[in-house]
């Protein structure tokens, strides 16, 4: 599973200034570098990262998420996660970043808070 490719698409969210970034595939050290570079260029008022298509994330993938969170906070932009599965949720809780990351069950729930 970790050697599968990571693909991602962006779409405008329901509210102006909101972008939904939908990921598919594992978010791991093996595939984060191109994604991380592309992510740096995405700077909407609110980014919702849809992880419903991500079966697995390692600590490097979580590092990319946290780096984006810090960048968004520094620029007064919103950043939400949506569609997090139990495995990724366990990583978020184990690393104690659940106190800073805003996680929603669906993109629609995240958009309601955008």
C-alpha positions, 0 to 999 in steps of 0.5 A: 500500500505505501508504494501506491501513487498519490494523486490529487485534484482541486475544486472550488468549494461551496463558498467563495474563497474555499478550495477542496483538495481531494487526495487519493492514495497513501500520503507517505515519505515515498510520495510527498515531495511533489505533493508538498511543492504543489501544496505550497502554491495553493493559498485560498482563504480556506483549504479543505483537504479531503482525505477520504481517499487516503488509506494510510498516512505516515509521519512524513505525510503528517508533517506535510499536513502540519507544515501547511497548517502552520503556513495557513495560520501565519497568513490568517487562512483556514485549513480543515481536514475532512474524511479522515479514516480511523487509521489516520485519526489514530495517528492524529490523536497519538501525535497530539495534533488533534488539539490544533487540526480541525477535522470534520467527517465530511467535506460538507461539514467542513464547508459549513465551518469555512 
